[in-house]
């Protein structure tokens, strides 16, 4: 059978610009009205949120301040200038806590994104853009989750609308009491407080769940789902747990062998792609710190706050309707809400704070309230229709617009941005979101106290140039918030380009040296923060605190309260070298980073040295200055004396809290003198330290936080000693230490490369018809039913066919 050749288009017949414009116009006219309404509603949700975040300040190159955000500023800049040049994504940072592993115990993707953006944008602008990214993408992510998981119009648009009140909800303050949701994560208040990594991860988690649902149905997008899961994990751990739980719920709702295989592929590749970070994170947890966040026990007040009880009731309606009608999207949200509520209620007092489950509970509640509106729209359409099986489109078309206006009234009233003509809903609360955004994004430079702050920074930069670089311990007080955040002086290494490090930093759980810093900070401040639970804090005692500074290698002490300054001036170990305003700068004698030991360390035996056991032993040792001449070691050479540690039955109490270390007993150490060496030419780099000695074989104390990645050249060791420092034994007169790689790091990268390889194989591997009736991967996505207004989209596909009369599809 012959087939006629297609006609050849003459050059004069090629479409010109006018024809191309006409064709574009035809395509636009072909777009359903449902799509236009969805686009308008989702865009309006994003823009309304953006306009409350001071967009003119977001593009101003100021240094962001406020809460933890003002201290996070240090991280991406250090990553760009010190970690990435070593061809690493995680590395060592000497800037805080006598050094700590940067981004080993915190999430690297947001900081990495800021670092990359800062190559093309001013650093402050790049930082601000990333901090608001999770907030602004959440409505889009919720729409994508609904659309990809099969929810019909107007469902996805209503989910996007529901995220707006979730983002702006921050608790309440009224005559009935006060309840605050400003730090747990997910909403705008928590993001402004510093939880922007959480917000980014949460948006990624919702998109992942949508793509995962589609991959279960069609076999497609498995690699995309795996990549999204990895990105979620590299942004924050907790939304990743939420995402994995949601994926398992999706699989349980539509079980099958083929779907289980798809789920395993997605979850497995996603885990492998993030293994370069997650494997070191898991294996190095014993060298992190547990702040001991106290479990919340006001369960009903937190799960059902007074001012949104009606919303929880709406969510309950949406949950019941979804389960009864077997609508997948609502059922998934219902199960996730129940799981997060159970975790919050029954989770034990542990490292994972139960309050961190609340953001997922609230998100599910707000989204289920949106599902309730979807069900109400469907019911209304059937009630007013002549034929219940064919409800009018007008109800569904109006629903997103009406819901968006209602959400606007709910949110804009407390914000104070409602126009005069708009109805004012009764609301005793007012929100501080706009003011907080202005405080953050106007930056340190926009604060009235900026001249005082700049004076401190300039003074310390001058001290570094004239006296020498080194660590600085500064007196804490909550009044330092006048600079932009009480953590403002954590940025000393940022402003001085690494010359003056700060003993206090942000990532409290990233360094096992943190407890000893806060113990010394309590003695060196009139009004310390004492944030870590169960430590035996003391009051202001500069003489005792200075001995701590000597041990921790802190060269400078900054004080401003009259009481601290008075004690410092009378201490012979402190020499005042500068003053700016009320701040006095003292140099600490005997605080060199490397010092010889007079006695051999004693190696602890007799008990398994977990992180809590080490903390207990070290705290007891640290708070007794008479014991500091003989460090206690986690391990060491055979010729070092051994000291036995054992548990004590029962624990002593400090008020209502168990004192850390009170349940561990250590026998009296053995005093074995050594011939001390002389140390000179100490030089510190961003991930290295070197020094010279006049004799070998004598142990020296290196006042840098211990971590297994430290390697030595010209010495044996390092070994971990109390409180969390290192001892090496020189075998050469020149000793150097550097932060290197371990088998754990290599194993993580190997798994990631394996994940990349598997992703390529899965992407190219053909998929045949599944044994449980699922469609093959080549099938198209479920087609939406434009006339439907509620429920799930049917899982139908269209396939191309060929006949004898047709030579091709």
N, C-alpha and C positions, 0 to 999 in steps of 0.2 A: 504494500500500500504506500503510495507516494504522498508526501506531505508538502504542501505549498510552502515556499520560503517566505519568511516574514518580509514585509515591504521595507525598503531602505529609505530612511529619512534623509531628505535633501538638506543641505546646510541651511537653506532659507526656512525650513520647517522647524528648526530647533527652537525650543521655547525661549523667549526673551525675558527680561526682568519683569515686564508687566504680567506675562503668563505665570511666572513663578510666584509672584505676589498673589495672583488670582487663585492659584492652587493652594497656597498657604491659607488663604481666606476660606477656601472650601474645607480644608482640614479643620480649621477652627470651628466652622459652623457644624461640622460633624461631631464635635465633642459634646457628649450628653450634658444636660443641665445639672445632673447630679455631680458630675466631675467639677463643673464650675463652682457650684455651691461648696463642695469640699475644699477646693483650692482657696476660696475666699475665707472660709471659716478657719482653716488651719493657718493661713498666712496672718489673719487677724490675731489669732492666739499668740503667734510668735512676735508680731510687731507690738502688741499691747504689752507683752512681757518686756520686750526690749526697751520701750519708752519709759518704763519705770526704773530702769537700771542706769539712768543718766548717760545716754548714748554719746552726748558731747564730751563727757569725761573719758569714755572708753577709748576715744581716739586721741586723747591728750597724753603726751609722753611724760606722765608723772609716775612716781614709784608707788605702786599699790600698797595700802596700809590696811589696818583693821584685823582684829582677831589673829588667828593663825595665818591668814592670808599675807599679812605684812611680814611674816617670817619666811613663808614659802618662797618669797622673792629670791632668797639666796640660792635655792636649789637648781633651777634650770640654768642660771648663769654659771654656777660651778660645773654643772654637767657639760656645758658648751666649751668652757675654757680649760677644763682640767681632766674630765673623764673621757669625753669623746676623742680628744687628741691622743689618748693612750689606746684608741681603738677598742673601747669598752663602753657598755651601756650602764654598768654599775662599777663602783670603784671606791677607793679610800678618800675620805675627806678629813683633813686635820682641823676643820673650822670649828667644830663643836665637840664638847664632852671629851677632851683630850684625844680626839679622833674617833671616827665611827665609819662603818661601811655604808656609803651613800647608795640609796636605792636598792639595797639588798633586802631590807625589810619594809620598804615603801614602794609605791607603784610607779614605774618609770615612764609609762607612755605619755601622760600629760606633760611631764617635765621635758621629755624628749621633743614633743611637739612644740612647746614654747621655745626650746633651744633652736629648733630648725626655723621657726618663724622669725626668730630674732636676727637671722641672716638677711631678711628682706624688710623687716619692720623694726621700728624702735623697740627696744626690749620691753619697756613698760606697756606699750600698746599690744605687743605680742602676748605678754603675760595676761593682760586683761581679757583679750579675745578668747583665750583658752579657758579662763575661769568662768566665763558666761556661756561657753559652748554647750555644756550639758543642760543648762537651764533652757536655752533657746531651742534646742533640738528635741526636747521631751515631747512637745505636742506632735511634732512630725513622727517621732518614734512610736508614740501611742497610735497614731493613725496607721502607720506601717504595720504594727502588730495586729491591729484589727483587720486591716485589709488582707494581709498575707495569711492570717489564720482562718479566713473564710467568712468574716462578719459582713453582712450586706449593708448597703446604704440604707439609712444614714449612720449606721453603727460606727464605722471608723472615724467619721467626722466628730461624732459625739464623744468618742474616747479622747480625741485631741482636745476638745473643749473641756473635758473633765480634768485634764492635767493643769489647767490654769489656776483654779482654786486650790489644787494640791500644792502647786509651786508657791503660792502666796500665803498659804496657811502656816501660821507660826505660833499657834496656841491662843490663849485669851487672857485678859486681865479685866476683871469686873468685880462687882460687889460680892459675887459668890466665891471669889478666890482667883488664883493665878496658876496657869499651867503653860509651860514654855516648850516649844518644839523648835529649837534654834541651833542645835549642834549635832543631831543624830544622823543627818544626811538626807539628800534628795531634794529638799525644798530650797527656796531662794535664801532664806535666813541661814541655813546650814552651809550653803555654798559660800555666802559672804563671810561666814565665820572661818572658812578655810577648807571645807569639804568639797572642793570643786572636782577632785578626782572621782569622788563618789557619784556626783551628778553625771559626769561624762560616762562612767561605767553603767549607770542606770539606763541612760538612753540607749547605749549599745546593747544592753541586756534585752530591752523590749524589741529592738529590731532583730536581734538574734532569735528570740522566741517566734517571731513571725516567719522569718526565713526557715527556721527549723520546722515549723508546722507545714510550710509549703514543701519542704524537702521530704517529709514523711509521706505526703500525699502523692507526690509526682516522681520522687527520686532525683529531682533536679536540685541545684543550689547547695549540694552537700558541702562543697569546698567553701562557698561563701559563708555558710552557717558556721563552719569550723573556724574560719578567719575571724568572724565576728565574735565567737566565743573567746578566742585567744586575745583579741583586742579588749574585750570586757575584763578578762582576768588581769591583763597588764595595766588596766586603769584602776581597778579596785577589787579586792577579794570578795567583799560581801555581796554586791550585785551579781557576782559570778556564781555564788552559791544559790542565789535566787534564780538565776538563769538556768542552772543545771537542774534545780528542783522543778522549774516550769517545764523543762524539756522532758523529764521523766513523767510528769503528769500528762503532757501531750501524748506521749507514747502509750501510757496506760489507758487513755480514753479511746484510742484506736489501735489496739494491739495487733500484732501479726509478725510472722517471722521476718518478712522482708523489711518491714518498718523497724524492727529491732536491729537488723543489720545496718540499716541506714543511720539509726541513732548511734550505734556503736562507732560507725565510721566518723560521724560528725564529732561526737564527744572525744573520741580517741585522737583524731587529728588536731582538734582544738587544744587538747591538753599537751600534745607534743609540740605544737608551735610555740607555746608559752613556756616550755620546759627550761629554756635557758635562764629564765628568771625564777620559776616556781621551784625547781629542784634545789638550788642553793637556799632559797627562802625556807623550805621545809627542813633541810638537813642542818641549817645553821640557827634554827630557833632557840636552841639552848644558849646561844650567845646574845640573844636579844633581852629585852627587859619587860617585865610584867608590871604595869602601873597599878593593878589591883582595882580597877573600876568597880564600884559597889553596885550590886544588882538593884534595879528598881523594883519595888514591891507594891506600889500603888497601882495595881493592875487595872481596875475598872476606870480610874481617872485617866490613865494613859491610853487605854484602848477605846474608850467612849467618852471623850471630853464633853463637857456640858454644852459647848456652843456648836457642836456638830452631831448631836444625838439624832437629829432629824435626818442627817446625811447617812449615818450608819443604818438607820431604818430603811432609807432608800436602797442602800447597798444590799441589805438583807432581802428586799423584794427582788432586786436584780439577781441575787444569788439563787434564790428559790426558783424563780422563773427560768433561769438558765439550766439548772439541774433537771427540772421537770420537763422542759422542752428539749433537753439534751443538746443545747447549744454549746459548742466546744469552747469558744472564746470566754464566755461568762463562766463556764464550769472550771476552766483552768484558773481564772482569777479567784473563784470561790475557794478552790482547794489551796491555792497559794496564800490567800488571806487566812484560812484556818491554820495552815502550817506555821505562818509567822506569828499568829496569836499564841499558838501552843509553845513555840520557842520562847517568846517573851514571858509567858506565864510560868513555864516549867523548866526553862533553862537554868542550870546550876550557876552558882557563883564561880566564875572561871575567867580565863583570859578574854574570851569572847563575851563582851558586855551585852546583856539581854536588851538594853535600850536600842542597840543597833538593828534590832528586828523591826522596830516601829516604823521606819520609813516605808518598808514594803507593805506593812499592814495598811498604812494610810493611803499609799498609792492604790492598792487593791480596792479599798473602800471607795475612793473617789471614782475609780474606773467602773466599779460595779454600780455606783449611782448612775453613771452614764449608761450602763447596760439596762438599768431599770427604765430610763427614759426611752431607750430603744424599744423595750417591750411595751411600754405605755403607748408609744406611737403606733405600733402594730395593732394593739388592741383597739385604739381609737379609730384607726383606719377601717378595721373590720366592722366596728359598730355602726359607722355612718355609711358604709358601702351598701349598694343594692345587692351586690354579689360578694359575700365575705371572702371568696377565694380571689377576688380581684379588687383590693382596696385602692382608693384613689391615690394618685401620686402626690397630690398637693400636701397631704399631711406629712409624708416623709420629706418632701422638699422644704417645708417650713420648719421642721424639727431642729436642724442644726442652727438655723438663724435664731430661732427663739431661745434655744439652749445657750447659744453664745451671748445673747443679750442678758439672760438670767445670770450667767457666770460673771459677766461684766458688772452687773449691779452688785453681786455678792462680793466681788473683789475690789471694785473701784470705790465703794462706800468707805470702808476702812482706810483706803489709800488717800481719800480726800480728793479724788480726781473726777468725781461725777459733776456734770454740768448742772446748772441751776434748774433746768427744765426736767431733769431726770428724777424719777421717784426715788426717795431715800429709804432704803430698807432699814428696819430697826436693827441697830448693831451697837452695843455698848463699847465694843473694842475699837481701837485704832491701831494701825500698823506702822512700823518703823522701817519698812523695807526701803523706801525711796531715800530716807535720810541715811540709812546704813550704807546703801550703794554710793551715795555722795561722799560719805566719810571714807569709804574704801578707795574709791576711784579718783578722788581729788588728790590722793597720795600724801606721802609725808610732807611734801613741799607745800601742801595747802593747809597745814595746821598752824594755828597761832603760835604754838610752841616750837615751830620748826627752827627759828634762830638758835634756841637753846640746844636742840638736838644736833644741829649742824656744828655748833661749837664743840660738842663732845666728840663728834666724828673727826673734825679737823684737828682737835687737840691730840687725839689718839694717833692720827696719821703722822703728826709731827713727832710724837713720842717714838713711833716706830722708826722714823728716819734718823732721829738723834740718839736714842737709847738702844734701839734694836727691836726687831719683831718678836712676837711672843703671844701667849694666851692671856686673856684678860677676864677677870671675874668682876662682875658689876653688881651693885646692890639692887635687889629687886624691890619694887613697890608698885601696887596697883595704880598709883597716880601717874606712872609712866605712860598710861594710856593717852595722856595729853600729846604725846609725840605721834600718835596714830595707832598704837597698840602697846600694851605693857611689854611686848616682846621686841620692841624697836631696836634695842641694843644687840639683839642676836645678829643684826646685820653688820656688825663691826667688820667681819671678814669680807663682806660684800663691798662695803664702802672703801676699805683700805686695801682692796685687791689681795687679800690673803695675808697681809702683814700682821694684823692684829686679829687673832682668833678669839671667839667667845666661848667661855666655859659652858654657858647655857645655850641650848639650841631647841629646835622644834620637835624633832622626831623622838619623842620620849622613849618609845619602845625599840628604837634602832640601836641602842648601845647599852651594854651591861655596866657601863661606868656611870649611868644616870643616877642611881641611888646615892652614890657617894658625893656627886655634885650637889644634890639637894640637901644632903646632911650638912655639908659645909656651907651651903647658901643660907641655911637656917641660922648659922652662927655669925654670918657676915651681913645680915640685913635686919633692920628694925621690924619690918613687916613682911617676912618672907611668904612665898606662896605655898610651900610644903605640899605639892600636888600629889605625891606618891603615897599611897596608903601604907600604914603599918610600919613606918620607920621611926626609930627613937630620936625624934627631932629635939634639939636644944634651942634655947633662946639666944639672943645676941651675946656673943663672946668672941671678939675679934682675935684675941690671943690664941684661942683654940682653933678658930677658923684659919688663921695664918698657917698653922702647922698642916692643916689639910691642903692648903694651896701649895705648900712646899712639896708635899707628897704627890699631888696631881700635876705638878709642873706648871702652875699658873704664875706668870711673871708679873702681872699687874693686877691691882685691886682698885676698883673705882667705887667710891662711897659718896653719899650726899647728905644723909640724915645726920644731924648734929651729934647724936649718940655714937653712931658708927665712926664718924670722922674723929671724934674726941678719943675713942679707944685706939683708933689706928695711929694717931699722932703720938701716942704714948708707948707704942710698941716698937722695940728696938729692931725688929726684923723688917719693918716697913720704912721706906724712905720716900717722902713726898717729892714728886718730880714735876707735877703740873697741876693747874687748877683752871677750871672754866665755869664761871657762875658758881653754883652751889656744889659742883662736882670736884672732888679731889682725887688725884691719881697718885697711887703709891706703887713703888717697885718692891717686890717681895724678894728678900735675900734667900739664897739656897734653894731656888726653884728651877735649877737647870734640868733640861729634859733627860739627861743621862747622868747618873751618879753611881759611884762604887758602893758595893755592899761591904759591911764589916763582918757579917755572919752569913753562913750558908742558909738558903731557904730550907724550910721543912716541908716535905711532901706529905700531903694528907692521904691517909689510908683508912680502911675500916668502914667506909660507907660509899655508896654510889653517888658520885658528884653530879647530880642533876642541877638544873639552873637554880631551883629554890634552895637546895642544900648549899651550893656555892654562895648564894646570896646571904644565907644565914650565917655561914662561917665568916664571910668577908665583912659583914656589918659588925659582928662582934669584935673582929680584929680591928676594924677601922675606928670604932668609937673608943678604943683603948690605946692612947698614944704610947704607953709603955711597951706595947708589943710590936711596934712598927719596925724595930731594928731587925726583926727576923720575919721576913715575908713567909706566908704559907703558899705552897705551890700545888697546882692540880696534878702535876707530874714533874719528873726531873731525873737527873743522873743518879746512878746507883749509890754514889758516895754522898748524896745529900741525906741528911737525917730524915726519918719518918716520924710522923705524928698521927695519932689515932683519933678519928672523929666518930662519934656515935650519937644516936638520937636519944632525946630525953622524953620519958613518958610524961604526957601533959605539957601544957604550954603556959607561960606567964602571960599576963594581960597588961595592956597599957590602955586604961579606960575600958572601951568595949572592943578594941582591936588587938589581935595577936601581934606581939612585937616580932618583927622579922629577926630570925637568928636565935630566938629564945628556946627553940626545940632542938638545937644542935650543940653538942659538947665536944671540945677539942682538948686533948691532954696537953700538959705543959710542954712547950717546944724545947728542943735540944739546942744549946748554944755552942756552935762550932765556928770559931773565928776563921777568917781568911785574910790573907795579905791584900789589902785594898790597892787597887790600881788608880792612877790618875787619868782623868778623862778630859779631853780638849777637842777643839775644832768640831763642835757639834753643828751639824747642818741638817735642816729639815726641808724636804720637798713636799709636793702635794700628795705623793704616795710613797715616800722614801725617807730614810733617816740614816745619817752616817756620822761617825766619830772616830777619834784616835785614842789609843790607850798606851801607857808606857810599859805595861807588862801583860802577858797573856795568862789565861788559866784562872783568873779571879772574876767571879760573877759581877755583873753590873746591872743596875735597875734602869730600864727604859720606860719613861713615863708617858707611854702611848698605850691606848686601849688595846687589849689583846684581841686578836681575831685569827682564826686558823690560816688565813691567806698570807700572813706575814712570813717571809723567807729571809734567811740571813746569808751573808757572805763574809768570811773571815771570823766566824763565830759559830758556836753550837747553840741550838735553841731556835726560836724563842720558846720559853715556857710561861704559862699563865700563872701569875702570882697575885696575891691579894693587894688591893681590892679588885682590880681588873687590869693590871699592868703586865709588863713583860720583863723577863730576866734572860740575858744571854751570857755565854761564857766565851770571851774572845779567844780565838786561836791564831789571830793575826793582830798586828798593831793598828790596822785599819779595819774597821767593822762597818758594814752597810746592811741595812734592812730595806726591803721593798715589799709592796703589796702585790702578790703574784696570783697565779692560778692554782687550783687544787683539782684533784680528780672529780670532786663534786661539780665544779664549774664545767670541766670538760664533758662530764656525763650529761649535764643539762644541755649544752650546745649540740652534742651528738644526737640527742633525742629531738631537738628542734630541727636539725638537718634531716633526720629521718621523717619528721612530720612534713617538711617541705616536699620530700620525695614522694611520700604517700599521697599528698595533695595533688601532685602532678599526675600520678598514676590514676587516682580516682577521677580526676578531671578528664582524662583521655580514655578511660576504660568504658567500653560500651555496656549498656544495661539491657538485659533481656526481660521479657515479661515475667513478673514475679510469681512465685508459686502460691501466693495467697490472693491472687486476683488483682493486685495493684497494677497500675499502668506503668509502662517503661519510661525511662528517663527522657526519651525523645518526645514524649507526649507534651502537649502544651499545657499551660496553667489553667485552672478552673476558670471558666468564663463567667463574668458577673451577670447577674440578672438585674437589669436596669430598672425594671418595673417593680421589683421587690423592695420592701422598706424595712424588713426585720429578718432575723434568723441568719443561718449560715448559708454560704454560697454552695451550690451543688458541686460535687467533685466530678464534673463532666469534662471531657476533653474532646477536641476535634482532631481527626486524623486525615491525612491526605490519601487519596486513592488514585489508582491508575487503571485504565481500561485499554482494551486492544486498539480502540479508535483514538487513544490519546498517547502520544509518544512520551509524555512526561507529566509530572504533577502540575 
